Amino acid sequence: MTERSFGPSGNSDDLINEVGSILSRERKHRGMTIAELARKAGISSGLLSQLERGKGNPSIETLSQLSRTLAIPIGTFFETVNAPSGEVIHPHTRRCLVLADSGMTYQLLVPDLQGSLSMLYIELPPAFSNADAPFSHHGEEVVFVLSGSIEIHLGDRKSLLGPGDSIRFSSTVDHWYKTFDERVVVITAQTPPSF
């Protein structure tokens, strides 16, 4: 796997510089100032300025807010020249993102985000919740639980899923996840790609 780590658990300098370059490019492409993008994304101008200079340690919530504001898949921040080529993705060639701030691990199960469908293998740690920063994006999503129990919140509804359970929903609805006392592994599919 091509592991891309944020935070103290791994050497993240290259990735943080890459994220900064992408943020700067996408912001300038839209003719936005740092202050304007920061305001629209709900983060401070200082934080955004640091990120664009390859400093700081962005959380998944921050990257999610920025990707929504820029109208790009969050996975855009992790496109690399080391992406596997061809149609078949072997476990050792998957692109992997480990988020030190949340303990989540994402593995891309497709070669890139250029098709009309994306799939992810996601590991969520025990006692995880992203209720403070729910996801919302264009399209449709399916979550299939491989192991553990997860509570999936869709707007004001919630569903408890265990191993073998799956759910399909419109991803335009605010959605977030909560785990309990064990690690949870899910596979998600999104169309169009939103990660």
C-alpha positions as CSV (number, residue, x, y, z in Angstrom):
1,M,0.0,0.0,0.0
2,T,1.1,3.6,-0.6
3,E,0.6,4.9,2.9
4,R,0.0,8.6,3.3
5,S,0.0,9.7,6.9
6,F,-0.9,12.9,8.7
7,G,0.3,13.7,12.2
8,P,3.1,12.5,14.5
9,S,2.6,8.8,13.7
10,G,4.3,9.1,10.3
11,N,6.5,11.4,8.2
12,S,3.9,13.6,6.7
13,D,6.0,16.5,5.2
14,D,5.6,15.3,1.6
15,L,1.9,14.9,1.9
16,I,1.3,18.2,3.7
17,N,3.3,20.0,1.0
18,E,1.2,18.2,-1.7
19,V,-2.0,19.2,0.0
20,G,-0.8,22.8,0.3
21,S,0.0,22.9,-3.4
22,I,-3.3,21.5,-4.4
23,L,-5.2,23.9,-2.2
24,S,-3.3,26.9,-3.6
25,R,-3.9,25.7,-7.2
26,E,-7.6,25.0,-6.7
27,R,-8.1,28.3,-4.9
28,K,-6.3,30.4,-7.5
29,H,-8.1,28.5,-10.3
30,R,-11.4,29.8,-8.8
31,G,-10.1,33.3,-8.4
32,M,-10.5,33.2,-4.6
33,T,-8.3,34.9,-2.0
34,I,-7.2,33.0,1.1
35,A,-9.5,35.1,3.2
36,E,-12.5,34.3,0.9
37,L,-11.9,30.6,0.8
38,A,-11.3,30.4,4.6
39,R,-14.5,32.3,5.3
40,K,-16.6,30.1,3.0
41,A,-15.0,26.9,4.4
42,G,-15.5,28.1,8.0
43,I,-11.8,28.0,8.9
44,S,-9.4,30.7,9.8
45,S,-7.3,32.5,7.2
46,G,-4.2,31.8,9.3
47,L,-4.8,28.0,9.1
48,L,-5.5,28.1,5.4
49,S,-2.3,30.1,4.8
50,Q,-0.3,27.6,6.9
51,L,-1.8,24.7,5.0
52,E,-1.0,26.3,1.6
53,R,2.6,26.7,2.8
54,G,2.9,23.1,3.7
55,K,2.7,23.7,7.5
56,G,0.2,22.5,10.1
57,N,-1.7,19.2,10.4
58,P,-5.1,19.3,8.7
59,S,-7.9,17.2,10.2
60,I,-10.3,15.2,8.0
61,E,-13.0,17.8,9.0
62,T,-10.9,20.7,7.7
63,L,-10.1,18.9,4.4
64,S,-13.8,17.9,4.1
65,Q,-14.9,21.6,4.6
66,L,-12.3,22.7,2.0
67,S,-13.2,20.1,-0.5
68,R,-16.9,21.0,-0.3
69,T,-16.2,24.7,-0.7
70,L,-13.9,24.1,-3.7
71,A,-16.4,21.5,-5.1
72,I,-13.8,18.8,-5.5
73,P,-13.7,15.3,-4.2
74,I,-11.7,15.1,-0.9
75,G,-9.5,12.4,-2.6
76,T,-8.1,15.1,-4.9
77,F,-5.8,16.0,-2.0
78,F,-4.3,12.5,-2.2
79,E,-3.8,12.0,-6.0
80,T,-0.2,11.0,-6.5
81,V,2.2,9.9,-9.2
82,N,2.5,6.6,-7.4
83,A,-1.1,5.6,-8.3
84,P,-1.4,2.0,-9.5
85,S,-1.8,1.6,-13.2
86,G,-4.2,-0.8,-15.0
87,E,-7.5,-2.1,-14.0
88,V,-6.6,-4.6,-11.3
89,I,-5.7,-3.3,-7.9
90,H,-3.7,-5.7,-5.7
91,P,-3.7,-5.1,-1.9
92,H,-0.1,-4.1,-1.9
93,T,-0.7,-1.4,-4.6
94,R,-3.7,0.3,-3.0
95,R,-3.3,3.9,-2.1
96,C,-3.8,4.3,1.6
97,L,-4.5,7.4,3.7
98,V,-4.0,7.1,7.5
99,L,-5.5,10.1,9.4
100,A,-3.6,10.5,12.6
101,D,-6.1,12.9,14.1
102,S,-9.1,10.5,13.9
103,G,-7.4,7.1,13.5
104,M,-9.3,6.4,10.3
105,T,-7.7,4.5,7.4
106,Y,-8.9,4.8,3.9
107,Q,-7.8,2.5,1.0
108,L,-8.8,3.3,-2.5
109,L,-10.1,0.1,-4.2
110,V,-10.1,1.7,-7.7
111,P,-7.1,2.9,-9.7
112,D,-8.1,6.6,-9.5
113,L,-11.1,9.0,-9.2
114,Q,-11.6,9.5,-12.9
115,G,-14.4,7.0,-13.4
116,S,-18.1,7.4,-12.5
117,L,-17.8,5.1,-9.4
118,S,-15.4,5.0,-6.6
119,M,-14.9,2.4,-3.8
120,L,-13.1,2.6,-0.5
121,Y,-12.1,0.2,2.2
122,I,-12.3,2.1,5.5
123,E,-11.2,1.2,9.0
124,L,-12.8,3.2,11.8
125,P,-11.4,3.1,15.3
126,P,-13.4,2.3,18.4
127,A,-15.4,5.3,19.9
128,F,-15.3,7.3,16.7
129,S,-17.8,9.9,15.7
130,N,-17.8,12.6,13.1
131,A,-21.1,14.2,14.3
132,D,-19.4,17.6,14.5
133,A,-18.5,17.5,10.8
134,P,-21.0,15.4,8.8
135,F,-20.4,14.6,5.2
136,S,-22.6,15.8,2.4
137,H,-21.9,15.6,-1.3
138,H,-23.6,15.1,-4.7
139,G,-24.7,11.5,-5.6
140,E,-25.5,8.2,-4.0
141,E,-23.6,6.0,-1.6
142,V,-23.6,2.4,-0.4
143,V,-22.0,1.3,2.8
144,F,-21.3,-2.5,3.4
145,V,-20.1,-3.6,6.9
146,L,-17.4,-6.2,6.9
147,S,-16.8,-6.2,10.7
148,G,-17.9,-4.4,13.8
149,S,-21.1,-2.4,14.5
150,I,-21.6,1.1,13.2
151,E,-24.4,3.7,13.6
152,I,-25.0,5.6,10.4
153,H,-26.9,8.9,10.8
154,L,-28.7,10.3,7.8
155,G,-30.2,13.7,8.6
156,D,-32.4,13.0,11.6
157,R,-32.6,9.2,11.0
158,K,-30.1,6.6,12.3
159,S,-29.5,3.0,11.5
160,L,-27.4,0.4,13.4
161,L,-25.5,-1.9,11.0
162,G,-23.5,-5.0,11.8
163,P,-21.4,-7.5,9.8
164,G,-23.0,-8.3,6.4
165,D,-25.5,-5.3,6.6
166,S,-25.5,-2.6,3.9
167,I,-27.3,0.6,3.3
168,R,-27.9,2.8,0.3
169,F,-28.6,6.5,0.6
170,S,-28.5,9.9,-1.2
171,S,-25.2,11.4,-0.2
172,T,-26.7,14.9,-0.5
173,V,-28.2,14.2,3.0
174,D,-25.8,15.1,5.8
175,H,-24.4,11.8,7.1
176,W,-22.1,10.8,9.8
177,Y,-20.8,7.7,11.6
178,K,-20.5,6.5,15.1
179,T,-18.6,3.4,16.3
180,F,-18.7,1.7,19.7
181,D,-16.1,-0.4,21.6
182,E,-14.5,-2.1,18.6
183,R,-12.8,-1.3,15.3
184,V,-15.2,-1.2,12.3
185,V,-14.3,-2.1,8.7
186,V,-16.6,-1.0,5.9
187,I,-16.6,-0.9,2.1
188,T,-18.2,2.1,0.5
189,A,-19.1,2.9,-3.0
190,Q,-20.0,6.4,-4.3
191,T,-21.2,7.6,-7.6
192,P,-20.0,10.0,-8.7
193,P,-16.7,9.7,-6.9
194,S,-16.8,11.9,-3.8
195,F,-13.7,11.0,-1.9
